[in-house]
Amino acid sequence: MSYASDVKKELTRLEVHRNNAKAELMALIRMNGTLKLSNKQLSLEVQSENSAIAQRIYRLLMQFYHIRANVVVRKKMKLKKNNLYVVRVRHQVEELLDDLGILDHYQIRERVPVELLEDDLQVRSYLRGAFLAGGSVNNPQTSRYHLEIYSVYADHSEMLTEMMNQYHLGAKQTKRRSGYIVYLKEAEKIADFLQLIGATNAMLKFEDIRIVRDMRNSVNRLVNCENANMNKVANASTQQIENIHLIQDRVGLESLPPKLRDVAETRLKHQEVSLKELGNLVANGPISKSGINHRLHKLNEVAEKLRTEA
């Protein structure tokens, strides 16, 4: 089972009271519902590829609206051919949709009536329903951090963005294929959203993975930085030694001023040490790191001059 499936499974087990269930059903039906008119009778079908979500819809309708729905299982004929679970409502459809603020002259309203989302818990419940209906979240252990909610309508997607950003989540919206998505990229904001909609266990798992992953990345960065510094020192040392050998072969180290000669001879004897260590080893020392660096630059200049004269 994927991480996103674990999140949704946890959400479908939450107990809610009527107003919060109403907000959750608003999102589930608005985003995944289809109206059908046959023989002047209106029916509603709500689809999901997740059996737990279909069961959730069925239970909420029974518990809070006393509507007995039918659950039908279909086999998708395209792509992965997964099961498709359809919650079918044939009675009290208009009353249900009117109470949920969804139906307007047999058309689905794209935006939620503001008055139906009266408090913080209802907003959280609506977001929970929206995530169950069209949400996904990447496994934080195996891929980049990403959470999104897909919606067909631009206005509805914009409304979801506004609702999420009431909680300072930094949600953004973009067009995708035949619809729109609201998405989060920051790990901490994704964890906050999971907590917001009631997926506490999934949030704790996400945070555990994120902390270990970020710590591992920090260690890797430090190791890479240390390796880069070591390589830089080794390369510089190699170049210095090559230049000193060049001077020795062309004109002899005795031709150098005493201070440069002392550094050159010490570097040849101690090729692996750092500049600080070299400063402590040189005759008439110790010499500061900047002082050693200055004299090595002078030796490099002498070597370059000899190369150009060759």
C-alpha positions in Angstrom: 0.0 0.0 0.0 1.3 3.5 -0.9 1.9 6.2 1.6 -1.0 8.2 0.1 -3.3 5.2 0.5 -2.2 5.0 4.2 -3.1 8.6 4.7 -6.5 8.2 3.1 -7.2 5.0 5.1 -6.5 6.9 8.3 -8.8 9.7 7.3 -11.7 7.4 6.5 -11.6 6.1 10.1 -12.1 9.5 11.7 -15.3 10.0 13.7 -17.0 13.3 12.9 -20.2 15.0 14.0 -22.9 16.1 11.6 -21.7 19.6 10.5 -18.2 18.3 9.9 -19.5 15.3 8.0 -21.6 17.7 5.9 -18.6 19.7 5.0 -16.7 16.5 4.1 -19.5 15.2 1.9 -19.7 18.6 0.2 -16.2 18.1 -1.2 -16.5 14.4 -1.9 -19.8 14.8 -3.9 -18.8 18.1 -5.6 -15.5 16.6 -6.8 -16.4 13.0 -7.6 -20.2 13.1 -8.0 -22.2 12.8 -11.2 -25.9 13.6 -11.6 -28.1 11.5 -13.9 -31.7 12.1 -14.9 -33.8 9.1 -16.1 -37.5 9.0 -16.4 -37.7 12.4 -14.7 -35.9 10.9 -11.6 -32.7 12.4 -10.5 -29.9 10.1 -9.2 -26.4 10.6 -7.9 -23.3 8.6 -8.4 -20.1 9.2 -6.4 -17.0 7.3 -7.7 -13.7 6.4 -6.1 -10.9 3.9 -6.9 -10.5 3.5 -3.1 -13.0 1.1 -1.4 -12.4 2.7 2.0 -13.5 6.1 0.6 -16.6 4.6 -0.9 -17.5 3.0 2.4 -16.9 6.3 4.1 -19.4 8.1 1.8 -21.9 5.3 2.4 -21.6 5.5 6.2 -21.8 9.3 6.3 -25.0 9.2 4.1 -26.5 6.6 6.4 -25.5 8.1 9.7 -26.3 11.8 9.1 -29.0 11.7 6.3 -30.5 8.3 6.8 -30.1 7.6 3.1 -29.5 4.0 2.1 -27.2 4.0 -0.9 -26.0 1.2 -3.1 -22.3 0.5 -3.6 -21.5 -1.0 -7.1 -18.1 -2.3 -8.1 -17.0 -1.8 -11.7 -13.8 -2.8 -13.5 -12.1 0.1 -15.3 -11.5 -0.9 -18.9 -8.5 1.4 -19.6 -5.0 1.6 -18.3 -4.5 -0.4 -15.1 -8.1 -1.7 -15.1 -8.5 -1.1 -11.3 -11.8 -1.5 -9.6 -14.0 1.5 -9.5 -16.4 1.8 -6.5 -19.6 3.7 -7.2 -21.9 4.9 -4.4 -25.3 5.3 -6.0 -28.1 7.4 -4.5 -31.6 7.2 -6.0 -33.8 8.8 -3.3 -33.7 12.2 -1.6 -31.1 13.4 -4.0 -32.4 16.9 -4.5 -32.8 17.4 -0.7 -29.3 16.1 0.0 -27.7 18.3 -2.6 -29.7 21.3 -1.6 -28.6 20.8 2.1 -25.0 20.5 1.0 -25.2 23.6 -1.2 -24.1 21.7 -4.3 -27.0 21.8 -6.7 -28.2 24.9 -8.5 -30.8 24.2 -11.2 -29.4 20.7 -11.9 -25.9 22.1 -12.2 -23.0 21.5 -9.8 -21.9 24.7 -8.2 -18.1 25.3 -8.7 -17.6 27.1 -5.4 -18.8 26.3 -1.9 -21.3 28.7 -0.4 -19.3 30.5 2.3 -22.1 30.4 4.8 -22.0 26.6 4.8 -18.4 26.6 6.1 -19.1 28.4 9.4 -16.1 27.5 11.5 -12.5 26.1 11.5 -13.6 22.4 11.9 -15.9 22.6 8.9 -13.1 24.1 6.8 -10.7 21.3 7.9 -13.4 18.8 7.1 -14.0 20.2 3.7 -10.2 20.0 3.0 -10.2 16.4 4.3 -13.0 15.5 1.8 -11.2 17.3 -1.0 -8.0 15.3 -0.3 -10.0 12.1 -0.2 -11.7 13.0 -3.5 -8.7 14.2 -5.5 -5.6 14.3 -3.4 -2.2 12.6 -3.5 1.0 12.9 -1.6 4.4 11.5 -2.4 6.2 9.0 -0.2 8.7 11.2 1.6 11.2 8.4 1.8 11.6 7.7 -1.9 10.8 10.9 -3.7 10.6 14.7 -3.6 8.2 16.3 -1.2 4.9 17.0 -3.0 1.2 17.1 -2.1 -1.6 18.0 -4.4 -5.4 18.1 -4.8 -6.9 17.9 -8.3 -10.1 19.7 -9.2 -11.9 20.0 -12.6 -13.0 23.6 -12.0 -10.7 26.7 -11.8 -12.9 28.5 -9.3 -13.1 25.5 -7.0 -9.3 25.0 -7.2 -8.8 28.7 -6.4 -11.2 28.3 -3.4 -9.2 25.3 -2.1 -6.0 27.4 -2.4 -7.6 30.2 -0.4 -8.8 27.8 2.3 -5.4 26.1 2.7 -3.7 29.5 2.9 -5.9 30.5 5.8 -3.5 28.3 7.7 -0.4 29.9 6.1 0.5 26.8 4.1 1.8 28.6 1.0 -0.4 26.6 -1.3 -0.1 27.3 -5.1 -2.4 26.6 -8.0 -1.6 25.6 -11.6 -3.4 24.1 -14.6 -2.9 20.5 -15.4 -4.3 18.4 -18.2 -8.1 18.8 -18.1 -8.2 20.5 -14.7 -6.3 22.3 -12.0 -4.2 21.3 -9.0 -3.5 23.0 -5.7 -0.1 21.9 -4.4 2.4 22.1 -1.6 6.2 21.5 -2.0 7.6 22.3 1.4 8.0 19.3 3.8 6.9 21.2 6.9 3.8 22.6 5.1 2.8 19.1 4.0 3.1 17.9 7.5 1.0 20.8 8.8 -1.7 20.0 6.2 -1.8 16.3 7.2 -2.2 17.4 10.8 -4.8 19.9 9.7 -7.1 17.4 8.1 -6.7 14.8 10.9 -4.1 12.4 9.5 -2.0 12.6 12.7 -0.3 9.2 12.5 0.6 9.8 8.8 2.0 13.2 9.8 4.2 11.7 12.5 5.5 9.1 10.1 6.1 11.8 7.5 8.0 13.9 10.1 10.1 10.9 11.3 11.1 10.2 7.7 11.7 13.9 6.9 14.0 14.4 10.0 16.1 11.4 9.2 16.2 12.3 5.5 17.2 15.9 6.2 19.8 14.8 8.7 21.3 12.4 6.2 21.3 15.1 3.5 23.1 17.5 6.0 25.7 14.8 6.7 26.2 14.2 3.0 26.7 17.9 2.4 29.2 18.2 5.1 31.1 15.1 3.9 31.0 16.4 0.3 32.2 19.8 1.5 35.1 18.2 3.5 36.0 16.0 0.6 36.0 19.0 -1.7 38.2 20.9 0.7 40.6 18.0 1.0 40.8 17.7 -2.8 41.4 21.4 -3.1 44.2 21.2 -0.5 45.7 18.2 -2.2 45.6 19.8 -5.7 47.2 23.0 -4.3 49.9 21.0 -2.6 50.6 19.1 -5.8 50.9 22.3 -7.8 53.2 23.8 -5.2 55.5 20.8 -5.2 55.6 20.8 -9.0 56.6 24.5 -9.0 59.3 24.0 -6.3 60.8 21.1 -8.3 60.8 23.3 -11.4 62.7 26.0 -9.5 65.1 23.4 -8.1 65.8 22.0 -11.5 66.1 25.3 -13.4 68.0 27.6 -11.0 68.3 25.7 -7.7 66.6 26.5 -4.4 69.7 28.3 -3.2 68.9 31.1 -5.7 65.8 32.0 -3.7 65.6 34.5 -0.9 66.1 32.8 2.5 62.4 33.1 3.5 61.1 31.5 0.3 63.9 28.9 0.4 62.9 27.8 3.9 59.2 27.4 2.9 60.2 25.5 -0.3 62.5 23.0 1.5 59.9 22.4 4.2 57.1 21.8 1.7 59.2 19.2 -0.1 59.9 17.4 3.2 56.2 17.6 4.3 54.1 17.4 1.2 50.8 16.3 2.9 50.5 18.8 5.7 48.1 21.8 5.7 49.3 25.4 5.5 48.8 25.9 9.2 50.9 22.8 10.0 53.5 23.9 7.4 53.8 27.2 9.2 54.7 25.4 12.4 57.3 23.3 10.8 59.2 25.9 8.7 62.6 27.1 10.0 62.5 30.4 12.0 58.8 29.8 12.5 56.1 29.6 13.4 54.6 31.5 10.6 50.9 32.3 10.2 48.7 30.5 7.6 48.4 33.8 5.6 52.1 34.3 5.8 52.8 30.8 4.4 50.2 31.2 1.8 51.8 34.5 0.7 55.2 32.9 0.3 53.8 29.9 -1.6 52.2 32.4 -4.0 55.6 34.0 -4.5 57.1 30.6 -5.3 54.4 30.0 -7.8 55.1 33.3 -9.4 58.8 32.4 -9.7 57.9 29.1 -11.3 55.6 30.8 -13.8 58.2 33.3 -14.7 60.7 30.5 -15.4 58.1 28.7 -17.6 57.6 31.8 -19.7 61.3 32.3 -20.1 61.9 28.7 -21.3 
